[in-house]
Amino acid sequence: VRVCPIENAKDLAKKAPYSKEISFCHMVEEVGEVGTCLNNEVTKRKELSEPLRNECVDVINCALELFFMDGGTIEEFYDVIEKKQGKWKQNLERLNGN
């Protein structure tokens, strides 16, 4: 049985022994690793320990941790993401000339 990753992120955020600022620093580090993966696709300079997709999930985990550390709820998360994805869709439609 799979556990809902959003529910799991909420539970993990409660256990974090550090501040939101430290969590943010972790997220920035993970964004840097995403950048390294993208750069490496062009330069092929080094063997990476994880692929781009995995690093993207690390960024998502950090962002969820911050959201829940800031007092967000699962219901609020779904409300906000639906609204944000609606805006994202409109922007993409505009960019694609739809």
C-alpha positions, -999 to 999 in steps of 0.1 A, spaced: 0 0 0 14 34 -10 13 63 14 1 96 0 33 116 -6 16 149 5 5 133 38 39 118 43 56 152 36 34 168 63 44 142 89 81 145 80 80 183 83 68 179 119 99 158 126 124 183 111 149 193 138 157 226 120 141 259 111 123 270 79 155 289 70 176 257 71 149 239 51 151 267 25 189 263 23 184 226 17 160 234 -11 185 258 -27 211 231 -25 188 207 -43 180 234 -70 217 236 -75 218 199 -81 191 202 -107 213 229 -123 243 206 -122 222 178 -140 211 202 -167 246 216 -172 260 181 -173 236 172 -202 255 197 -222 291 194 -209 292 157 -199 319 166 -174 311 142 -146 292 111 -136 262 121 -116 249 103 -85 213 109 -94 194 117 -125 175 150 -131 141 135 -122 153 124 -88 168 159 -81 135 175 -91 117 153 -66 142 164 -39 133 200 -47 96 191 -44 102 174 -10 120 205 3 92 228 -10 66 206 7 85 206 39 86 244 39 49 246 31 40 224 61 66 240 84 48 273 77 16 259 90 0 248 57 -26 221 57 -32 194 31 -66 209 22 -49 243 17 -22 227 -4 -48 212 -28 -66 246 -30 -34 265 -37 -20 240 -62 -53 239 -82 -53 277 -84 -16 279 -93 -19 252 -119 -49 270 -134 -27 301 -138 1 280 -152 -23 265 -178 -34 299 -188 2 311 -193 10 281 -213 -20 285 -235 -11 322 -241 25 312 -249 13 286 -273 -11 310 -290 -43 292 -278 
